[in-house]
Amino acid sequence: YHFVADAIINHAGGVTRHDYSLEPYTQCYLGPQYALLRPPFLQKEKRVNSLHSFKKLFINMGGADPLNDTCKVVEQVTTFAFFDEIYVVTGASYQFYNELSQLIEADQRVKHYSDLNASDMASLMRECGMAVCPPSGVAFEYASFGGLLFLKQIADNQRKVKKYFIEQGLALDYVVDFPQVLDLDIIAEAEKLTKNQREIFDGKSDERLRHVFKRIENAKQISFRRVAEADLLTCFEWANDPEVRKSSYNSSPIALEDHKTWFNKKLNDPSSVFYIVEYNSKPVGQIRFDGVGEVVISYLIGREMRGKGLGSLILEQGVQALLKESTEVQRIVGYVKLENVASCKAFEKAGFIKGCQPNIPPDSVKYELSTSSTDK
C-alpha cells in the first residue's frame, strides 16, 4: 500500500526504496545502520575474540518461543564437548520450564537466565564469543558486540532478515553451518564475521536516528517565495561570498552593476523561476531554475546556515515548488564541480542521478532528475 510519510525507517537489511510506494519527498533510512538498539548495545567497545570466549555459547530464541526452539537448540548443542558454558536466556512468557529444567539437570554446563534487563543481557552477550538466535532484534543486539552468530529462523517474517545477514557475512545459518564451523579455525571464522559486523554496528545508530528527526524538523522550517526587487543586495552578498565564488564556474568577484543587470534580467525572464529560500521566515539562500522542458538548477546557501544538512532539503523542496508552478518541466539538471563534495552529496541525497554525457564542463558532474520520477 502507499505510504504518506516524511521518513521511512526500516532496519531490516535487503530492503530498498523501490520496495515501497511512497511520496516523492519521502526519505528512506534502511538497513541495520538505523537499528533502534537499546543503550547497552550502543557501546563502541567490541569484544576481543579468543578461544576462551568461543567456548561460551549464548542461546536466546525469543521471549515467548511458542514452539520451544530453545529446548531443540539446547539438545543439539549439548552433544558437542567443545563448549565449557552454555547460557540460555528466555523471556517472562516462556512456557516450557519443565522441559528446559530436565536438560539443565542432564548437563551442568547449561545455565538458565529469565527475563534479563538490557544491561544484564548485554553483559552476558559480551562474554560469549558464539551465539544462536533467531533473525530478530536479539540478533541485532548480539551483532553489536561482534562474534560467531548463528541464525535459526522460527517465524516466516524472519526469512528476509536471515537472508540479508547471511549474504552480507554478518551471520551463519545454524542448521547448515553450526556443526562444520566447530571443526574449523574458530578464530579465523569469527574474524570474517566480526569485521563485517563492526562496519555496520558501529555504535552510531542513535546518532543517525537523531539526524533523521532533525532533518524532518529542518524540513518543516523551510519555505520558498519568489525573488523580489528588494532581494537584490541580499543575493549580491550571497553571490560574492568567497565559498560561493570558489564553487562557481566563474570564480571572479561580481561587480554590483553587473549583478543588477543580471538580477533584473532574471526577474523579467519568463523561463527563469527564481526563489528565495527562508528558514523560520528568514532568508538563508536561493534556488533558481532556468529553461523550458529541460531546466538547469542552481542554488546556494548563506554562510550562517551551511553545514546544517539543508542542501538536499532545499533541492527536494525546490523541485516540488517548481513542479507546482510548471507542468512543462520534463527534466531538471544541475552541474557541480567535483571538488564541491557537499553539493554532490546534496544532489545525490535529493534523488538526482549522475549523468554520463561528455559535454559537461571539465572536472564536473552532471546530475539529472526526470520529472516522471517525482510524480505522485
C-alpha positions as CSV (number, residue, x, y, z in Angstrom):
1,Y,0.0,0.0,0.0
2,H,1.0,3.6,-0.4
3,F,3.0,5.4,2.3
4,V,2.4,9.1,3.1
5,A,5.3,10.0,5.4
6,D,8.3,12.3,5.8
7,A,10.5,9.3,6.5
8,I,10.5,5.5,6.5
9,I,12.9,3.8,8.9
10,N,13.3,0.0,8.4
11,H,16.3,-1.6,10.0
12,A,15.8,-4.9,8.1
13,G,18.5,-5.4,5.6
14,G,18.0,-6.0,1.9
15,V,15.1,-3.5,1.6
16,T,15.3,-0.7,-0.9
17,R,13.3,2.5,-1.7
18,H,11.9,0.7,-4.7
19,D,10.1,-1.8,-2.4
20,Y,7.8,1.0,-1.3
21,S,5.0,3.0,-2.9
22,L,5.7,6.5,-1.4
23,E,5.6,10.2,-1.9
24,P,8.4,11.9,-3.9
25,Y,9.5,13.8,-0.7
26,T,9.7,10.7,1.5
27,Q,13.2,9.8,2.7
28,C,14.1,6.2,3.3
29,Y,16.5,5.2,6.1
30,L,17.1,1.5,5.6
31,G,19.3,-1.2,7.0
32,P,20.9,-2.2,10.3
33,Q,22.7,1.1,10.5
34,Y,19.4,2.5,11.7
35,A,18.6,-0.2,14.2
36,L,16.9,1.2,17.3
37,L,19.2,-0.5,19.7
38,R,18.9,-0.1,23.5
39,P,21.8,1.9,25.1
40,P,23.8,-1.0,26.4
41,F,24.2,-2.3,22.8
42,L,25.5,1.0,21.5
43,Q,28.8,0.6,23.3
44,K,31.7,1.2,20.9
45,E,34.0,-1.2,22.7
46,K,33.9,-4.6,21.0
47,R,34.7,-8.0,22.4
48,V,38.2,-9.3,21.7
49,N,37.9,-12.7,20.0
50,S,39.6,-15.5,22.0
51,L,39.2,-19.3,22.1
52,H,38.1,-18.9,25.7
53,S,35.1,-16.7,24.7
54,F,34.1,-19.1,21.9
55,K,33.7,-21.9,24.5
56,K,30.9,-19.8,26.0
57,L,27.7,-20.2,23.9
58,F,24.7,-17.7,24.2
59,I,21.3,-19.0,23.3
60,N,18.1,-16.9,23.1
61,M,15.2,-18.0,20.8
62,G,13.0,-15.0,21.6
63,G,11.0,-14.0,24.6
64,A,8.0,-16.3,24.3
65,D,9.4,-19.0,22.0
66,P,6.0,-20.6,21.4
67,L,7.4,-23.7,19.6
68,N,10.1,-24.3,22.2
69,D,13.0,-23.9,19.8
70,T,15.1,-23.2,22.9
71,C,15.0,-26.9,24.0
72,K,15.6,-28.1,20.5
73,V,18.8,-26.0,20.2
74,V,20.0,-26.9,23.7
75,E,19.5,-30.6,23.0
76,Q,21.6,-30.3,19.8
77,V,24.5,-28.1,21.2
78,T,25.0,-30.2,24.3
79,T,26.1,-33.0,22.1
80,F,29.3,-31.0,21.4
81,A,32.1,-31.3,24.0
82,F,33.6,-28.1,22.7
83,F,31.6,-25.7,24.9
84,D,32.5,-25.1,28.6
85,E,29.4,-23.0,29.4
86,I,26.0,-22.7,27.6
87,Y,24.0,-19.7,28.7
88,V,20.2,-19.9,27.9
89,V,18.0,-16.8,28.1
90,T,14.2,-16.9,28.0
91,G,11.6,-14.3,28.5
92,A,8.8,-14.0,31.0
93,S,6.3,-15.6,28.6
94,Y,8.3,-18.8,28.1
95,Q,6.0,-21.8,29.0
96,F,8.4,-24.7,28.8
97,Y,10.4,-24.6,32.0
98,N,9.8,-28.2,32.8
99,E,11.4,-29.5,29.6
100,L,14.3,-27.0,29.9
101,S,14.9,-28.0,33.6
102,Q,15.4,-31.6,32.5
103,L,18.1,-30.5,30.0
104,I,19.8,-28.4,32.6
105,E,19.9,-31.3,35.1
106,A,21.4,-33.5,32.5
107,D,24.2,-31.1,31.6
108,Q,25.8,-28.9,34.2
109,R,27.3,-26.6,31.5
110,V,23.8,-25.2,30.8
111,K,22.9,-22.1,32.8
112,H,19.4,-20.6,32.6
113,Y,18.5,-16.8,32.9
114,S,15.0,-15.5,32.6
115,D,13.7,-12.1,31.7
116,L,17.0,-10.2,31.8
117,N,17.1,-6.4,31.6
118,A,19.1,-4.8,28.8
119,S,22.2,-4.3,30.8
120,D,22.4,-7.9,32.1
121,M,21.6,-9.2,28.6
122,A,24.4,-7.1,27.2
123,S,26.9,-8.3,29.8
124,L,26.1,-11.9,29.1
125,M,26.4,-11.4,25.3
126,R,29.7,-9.7,25.8
127,E,31.1,-12.8,27.5
128,C,30.1,-15.2,24.8
129,G,32.0,-15.5,21.5
130,M,29.3,-17.6,19.9
131,A,25.5,-17.3,19.8
132,V,22.4,-19.0,18.4
133,C,19.5,-16.6,17.9
134,P,16.5,-16.1,15.6
135,P,16.9,-13.4,12.9
136,S,15.2,-10.8,15.1
137,G,16.1,-8.0,17.4
138,V,18.3,-10.2,19.6
139,A,20.5,-10.9,16.6
140,F,21.0,-7.2,16.0
141,E,21.9,-6.8,19.7
142,Y,24.4,-9.6,19.6
143,A,26.0,-8.4,16.4
144,S,26.6,-5.1,18.0
145,F,29.4,-6.8,20.1
146,G,30.6,-9.0,17.3
147,G,31.0,-12.7,17.3
148,L,30.1,-16.0,15.7
149,L,26.4,-15.5,15.2
150,F,24.2,-18.4,14.0
151,L,20.7,-17.7,12.9
152,K,17.8,-20.2,13.3
153,Q,14.6,-19.0,11.7
154,I,11.5,-19.5,13.9
155,A,8.9,-17.3,12.0
156,D,8.0,-16.6,8.4
157,N,8.6,-12.9,8.7
158,Q,12.3,-13.5,9.6
159,R,13.2,-15.0,6.3
160,K,14.4,-11.9,4.6
161,V,16.4,-10.7,7.6
162,K,18.1,-14.0,7.8
163,K,18.9,-13.9,4.1
164,Y,20.4,-10.5,4.4
165,F,22.5,-11.3,7.4
166,I,24.0,-14.4,5.8
167,E,24.5,-12.8,2.3
168,Q,26.3,-9.8,3.9
169,G,28.6,-12.0,6.0
170,L,27.1,-10.9,9.3
171,A,25.9,-14.3,10.4
172,L,25.9,-18.0,9.6
173,D,23.0,-20.5,9.1
174,Y,22.6,-22.5,12.3
175,V,21.1,-25.6,10.5
176,V,23.7,-25.6,7.8
177,D,26.9,-24.2,9.3
178,F,26.9,-24.9,13.0
179,P,28.5,-28.4,13.1
180,Q,31.0,-27.7,10.4
181,V,32.3,-24.4,11.9
182,L,33.3,-26.2,15.1
183,D,35.8,-28.3,13.1
184,L,37.4,-25.2,11.5
185,D,39.7,-22.5,12.8
186,I,37.2,-20.8,15.1
187,I,39.1,-17.5,15.5
188,A,39.6,-17.2,11.7
189,E,36.0,-17.8,11.0
190,A,34.9,-15.3,13.7
191,E,37.2,-12.6,12.3
192,K,35.4,-12.8,8.9
193,L,32.0,-12.1,10.6
194,T,33.1,-9.6,13.1
195,K,34.9,-7.5,10.5
196,N,31.5,-7.0,8.7
197,Q,29.5,-6.7,11.9
198,R,31.7,-3.9,13.2
199,E,31.4,-1.9,10.0
200,I,27.6,-1.8,10.4
201,F,27.1,-2.0,14.1
202,D,29.4,0.9,14.9
203,G,27.6,2.3,18.0
204,K,26.3,5.3,16.0
205,S,22.8,4.2,15.0
206,D,21.4,6.5,17.7
207,E,23.2,9.4,16.1
208,R,21.8,8.5,12.7
209,L,18.3,8.3,14.0
210,R,18.6,11.7,15.8
211,H,19.8,13.1,12.5
212,V,16.7,11.7,10.7
213,F,14.3,13.6,13.1
214,K,16.5,16.7,13.0
215,R,16.2,16.6,9.2
216,I,12.4,16.3,9.4
217,E,12.3,19.3,11.8
218,N,14.5,21.4,9.4
219,A,12.2,20.5,6.5
220,K,9.3,22.0,8.3
221,Q,11.1,25.3,8.8
222,I,12.0,25.7,5.1
223,S,9.7,27.8,2.8
224,F,10.1,29.3,-0.7
225,R,8.9,32.6,-2.2
226,R,9.6,34.2,-5.5
227,V,12.5,36.6,-5.5
228,A,11.6,40.3,-5.4
229,E,13.4,43.6,-6.3
230,A,14.1,44.1,-2.6
231,D,16.3,41.0,-2.5
232,L,18.9,42.4,-4.9
233,L,21.5,43.3,-2.3
234,T,21.0,40.1,-0.3
235,C,21.5,38.0,-3.4
236,F,24.5,40.1,-4.3
237,E,26.2,39.5,-0.9
238,W,25.5,35.7,-1.2
239,A,26.9,35.6,-4.7
240,N,30.1,37.3,-3.7
241,D,30.8,35.1,-0.7
242,P,34.3,33.5,-1.2
243,E,33.0,30.0,-0.9
244,V,30.2,30.6,-3.4
245,R,32.7,32.1,-5.9
246,K,35.0,29.2,-5.4
247,S,32.2,26.7,-6.3
248,S,31.1,28.7,-9.3
249,Y,32.3,28.3,-12.8
250,N,33.2,31.9,-13.0
251,S,35.1,32.5,-9.7
252,S,35.9,36.2,-10.2
253,P,34.2,38.7,-7.9
254,I,31.0,40.2,-9.2
255,A,30.6,44.0,-9.6
256,L,27.4,45.4,-8.2
257,E,26.4,47.0,-11.6
258,D,26.9,43.6,-13.4
259,H,24.8,41.9,-10.7
260,K,22.0,44.5,-11.1
261,T,21.8,43.8,-14.8
262,W,21.8,40.1,-14.3
263,F,19.3,40.2,-11.5
264,N,16.8,42.4,-13.3
265,K,17.1,40.1,-16.4
266,K,16.2,37.1,-14.3
267,L,13.3,38.9,-12.7
268,N,11.8,39.6,-16.1
269,D,12.7,36.2,-17.7
270,P,9.6,34.0,-18.1
271,S,11.8,31.0,-18.5
272,S,13.5,31.6,-15.1
273,V,11.9,30.5,-11.8
274,F,13.9,32.2,-9.0
275,Y,13.1,31.5,-5.3
276,I,14.4,32.9,-2.0
277,V,14.7,30.1,0.5
278,E,13.6,31.0,4.0
279,Y,14.3,29.2,7.3
280,N,12.0,30.2,10.1
281,S,10.9,33.1,7.8
282,K,14.5,34.4,7.5
283,P,16.2,34.4,4.1
284,V,19.0,31.8,4.1
285,G,19.6,31.0,0.4
286,Q,18.3,30.9,-3.1
287,I,17.4,28.4,-5.8
288,R,16.8,29.0,-9.5
289,F,15.5,27.0,-12.4
290,D,16.4,28.2,-16.0
291,G,14.9,26.9,-19.2
292,V,11.8,25.2,-20.6
293,G,11.3,21.5,-20.8
294,E,14.8,20.7,-19.6
295,V,15.7,23.2,-16.9
296,V,19.0,23.9,-15.2
297,I,19.0,24.2,-11.4
298,S,21.4,26.2,-9.3
299,Y,21.3,27.0,-5.6
300,L,23.3,28.5,-2.8
301,I,23.1,28.7,1.0
302,G,24.2,31.6,3.0
303,R,27.2,31.2,5.2
304,E,25.3,31.1,8.5
305,M,23.3,28.0,7.5
306,R,25.9,25.9,5.8
307,G,26.9,22.6,7.2
308,K,23.4,22.0,8.7
309,G,22.2,19.5,6.2
310,L,19.9,21.9,4.3
311,G,21.3,21.3,0.8
312,S,19.3,18.2,-0.1
313,L,16.2,19.6,1.6
314,I,16.4,22.8,-0.5
315,L,16.9,20.8,-3.7
316,E,14.0,18.4,-2.9
317,Q,11.5,21.1,-1.8
318,G,12.7,23.5,-4.5
319,V,11.9,20.9,-7.2
320,Q,8.4,20.4,-5.7
321,A,7.8,24.1,-5.6
322,L,8.8,24.3,-9.3
323,L,6.5,21.4,-10.3
324,K,3.5,23.1,-8.6
325,E,4.1,26.1,-10.8
326,S,5.0,24.4,-14.1
327,T,3.6,21.3,-15.8
328,E,6.0,21.6,-18.7
329,V,9.2,20.6,-16.9
330,Q,10.4,17.2,-18.2
331,R,13.9,17.1,-16.8
332,I,16.0,19.0,-14.2
333,V,19.8,19.1,-14.5
334,G,22.5,20.5,-12.3
335,Y,26.2,20.9,-12.8
336,V,28.6,20.6,-9.9
337,K,32.4,20.9,-9.6
338,L,33.9,17.6,-8.5
339,E,35.7,19.4,-5.7
340,N,32.3,20.6,-4.3
341,V,31.8,17.4,-2.3
342,A,29.0,18.8,-0.1
343,S,26.9,19.8,-3.1
344,C,27.5,16.5,-4.9
345,K,26.2,14.7,-1.8
346,A,23.2,17.0,-1.6
347,F,22.2,16.3,-5.2
348,E,22.5,12.5,-4.7
349,K,20.6,12.6,-1.5
350,A,17.8,14.6,-3.2
351,G,17.4,11.8,-5.7
352,F,19.4,13.2,-8.7
353,I,21.2,10.7,-10.8
354,K,24.7,11.2,-12.2
355,G,24.6,11.8,-15.9
356,C,27.0,10.2,-18.4
357,Q,27.1,12.9,-21.1
358,P,30.6,14.0,-22.0
359,N,29.6,17.6,-22.9
360,I,29.8,19.0,-19.4
361,P,32.3,21.4,-18.0
362,P,35.7,19.9,-17.2
363,D,36.1,18.4,-13.7
364,S,32.4,18.5,-13.1
365,V,29.4,16.2,-12.5
366,K,26.1,16.5,-14.3
367,Y,23.1,15.5,-12.2
368,E,19.7,14.7,-13.7
369,L,16.2,14.3,-12.4
370,S,13.3,13.2,-14.6
371,T,10.0,14.7,-13.5
372,S,8.3,11.4,-14.1
373,S,10.3,10.0,-11.2
374,T,8.8,12.8,-9.0
375,D,5.2,12.3,-10.0
376,K,2.9,11.4,-7.1
